[in-house]
Amino acid sequence: MTALKILSIAALLGILGGCAAEPKEPEPKEPVADAELDVSARTDKSLVNAVHDQAVYNAIVTQHTFFPYHFISNGDALNELGQRDLGALADYYRQHPGDVIVRRGDATDELYDARVRHVLQGLQQAGVETDRVKVADALPPGAGMPGDRVVKILNLKPIKGYDAGDGSINAQVNDEQRSVKDRPAE
């Protein structure tokens, strides 16, 4: 065998041997601490968090509602989510009067009253003058939907042969049905 053939075979085996090696798993990356980020990355992270935090704050203030899931199960104390919302509302109500909605859900009268007291005490401890805050069990604010439109939607007939089986309203319509907003007023 010539030297060229031996060299070619050796090179081919080297290449094939390299292809047959098992791939290395990437090393897990540790979360990078803010101190290790460069100034630009820290600024970007801060801006994203600030926008997110402001959006959450605005949503909490706009809704100003405590649902049963804001409280520990079968109790009057606020859970972590409820405490976060209470903090945002306290920040707002220290400067502005307004309403706080505490939804009753299936709570007994005694439990509901305890939840309302707990929310008011939390606001007061945060420096809110609670006489400027009105508490109610009401629907949260929002655009909602006019009642006559809801009735029309509920009166839509499901498509023949289609049954979701879960009690939901069929959102699909056939040729005889049109969108409620496209129908003339009756």
Helices and strands as residue ranges (DSSP letters): H 3-20, G 34-36, H 39-63, E 65-66, G 68-70, H 80-93, E 98-102, H 109-125, G 130-132, E 133-136, H 147-154, G 180-182
